[in-house]
Amino acid sequence: MSGTTIQKSSPNLGKVILKSLDELRDRGQFGQEIYGRINALIGKIAGQYEVGLLDDDDIDLISSYYGREFLENTLQGSALLKKFGYAGDFLMIDQIYTGRESQNPFYESWNKYFMSHLLPRPLSIERNIS
């Protein structure tokens, strides 16, 4: 999404956020060594939103920055797209429980990042016990 800019924030903040997203995409596959950087970036985005330096349009841009294919093929995308509304959460739960993996290394890296958080762990543990 070259040429896309974050509207509300200072130009430098927007550039830093989008540059960080570009660096992750350019890296392709990544592992746990990058999770701290992603957490910091998400924290920065949340903090800037809370103080009004980013608005809803900026968050929408950031959320969809990697495009529709990313959203349709990652757990993050399932959470953001909310296919079928809240009733569609079963799709994300099924992806977590069955351990479905993506053939795209970048998408799979994001899925593993998602799974590293506390919320999906009980489902993946249950899968391993069953």
ABEGO torsion letter per residue (X at the ends): XBGBBBAABBAAAAAAAAAAAAAAAAAEBBBAAAAAAAAAAAAAAAAAAAAGABBAAAAAAAAAAAEAAAAAABAAAAAAAGBGEAAAAAAAAAAAAAGBBBABAAAAAAAAAAAABAAAAAAAAAAAAX
